[in-house]
Amino acid sequence: MLNNYTIPPKTYFEIASLGYLLVLYLISFNDPNRKRLRSYKLFRNLEVNMLLALVVSILTYIFAYPELGTPLFICTILRTMDSIMCVMAARLFAIYLMEYVDAGRRMKWIGIVGNIIFYVYLVLMILNLPLKFILWYAPDGTYMHGALFVPIVFSGPVYYLSSGIIMLIISMRTLGPREQVALSAASIITLLGTVIQAATDGSLLLSLPFGSAGIFVLYFSLETTDYHELIKSNEKLRIAEQDAIKANRAKSDFLASMSHEIRTPLNAVLGMDELIINETRPEKQIDPSSAVRIREYADNIKDAGQILLSVINDILDLTKIESGKMEIKAAPYKLHTLTADIDTMIRIKAEQKGLTYIQQIDQRIPDRLIGDELRIRQIMINLLNNAVKYTDFGVVRLEVSSYKISDDTINLCISVKDTGIGIRSEDIPHIFGNFQRLNEEHNHSIEGTGLGLSIVKRMVELMNGRIEVSSEYGRGSVFTVVIPQTVNSGKADESAGAGIPEETEAAAPFITPECTYLVVDDNRLNLVVATRFLDDLKGRIETASSGTEALQKMREKKYDIIFMDHMMPGMDGIQTYRTAIKDPENINTATPVIMMTANALNGVREEYLDIGFTDYLSKPVDINELKRIVKRHIPPEKAIRQQ
């Protein structure tokens, strides 16, 4: 019989596959990706398993014949190993596919089920050796298949490949065009070979040859060095694009923040000024109560003007520093005069908050120095203002000392200590960045642009100094500035500037005594301005200082118009509006809601209208524009023309 023996024709496909897979293995052996990429390691595992499966399959279909003298037990072992290696190859192919399409492990249950199927299959194949219910050899040497042969041997590969294809279809949008084509082609080719072999009960040995073809597709499409270099280049471009988007978003956020920080105090300034004009019209008689109100308006204008001036100064300082136009101008000044001014200014602010302010100046410091007094003053004020803002109780301390560098040069040491909220250790490296306001949720009520510390650091560096910070969260912070100064004598120059708000004038050609208004704003001065403006219309006016309070009022009373601020702590204006629209208890779902905000960048009006707001009014509010909007959105019969 040996003389007439020939290699079974059905193994020729596998012998050819083994040949070209060996060539592929040699090509890919020196690929630098093989030690770096997880997907490539999975590919190598798949490639090696397929090689071994082909070798075992070829040996099986050449030598697993009792008529060649091969013992029946060895024949059974070879058949069993051939089946196991084929199933293992299908499983590794599925694992490789899952790595590509489900790197986030969102569908990990598919892999868990696959593992269960594989281990059940292994147990059944081991039990088959003594029990002979899947595949075996009859005593006369005939190779036999049981009724469970196809379900047990081919259910695993079909599950792995079909589930992989389903995952591929589900995740198709997350893949690039090349990955879509390569993974789809490889999956379909491999699955087709398995299905054909199962359908022919093993007469056509196509599962491994088709699987090898799939491996070829995967390698030359997805696993070559050139392709991975292309992926890395694309990833770099993607990161660069994201950085550009972040930078653009940061710019937009900054502009929005600056618009809010500038327009909020400006709204108070112009609004209070408008009220003063109304209170002092010639036809009105100023009585003592009017005089008290006018003084209150003037004090509010002063406070808002100081905030506005601080914001503008910060922006201008940062712009000068960024453009390289800020110059350090050294001139003679007296240290005790500077610190006395600081003491007067900061002590008042500290005492208004109930804080203790301590100023300790080392008397051994030379009083007459040469340096940029204006910038040193600004550094001290910024650090001390920050300390006062972020300290609710306790002490703010300024300590000034020095140590000698040479006969005519000292290092001036400025230390600002507080017992405030402190800074988290992980936030300390970021506090000197532009527009950084850390722990924003906790500190939302504190005014500021987030530019102060950035400006301080840059000014210190321009003067060849350094700044350090130490802090314990919840216990307080210490900022220490060291600046070299020249010892000398001379007179310090002082300068000051002031801004004058523009005047506005408004007239009310109608009144609305039957109208009820709700004004929602977290800023007290803005509520005062809006209320006083609406007072001229003779309507009933209610206010809410938060989104939550506004929602409660909207459930209790029907309003003719609601004015809503955007940037409020907790629930902002947009969130409040969207919640109100969906609230079944809200009786104002049809009431016009006007966005009245300091966010006045180009395009925001359209954004607010798209959200659903009825109209848009920017701060600082113009009284005539306010009245025009009221007249536009109330029922005509409620607007009574004045004679």
Summary of the structure (lengths in Angstrom):
residues: 643
radius of gyration: 40.0
end to end distance: 125.3
largest distance: 131.8
contacts: 1992
relative contact order: 0.07
helix: 57%
strand: 14%
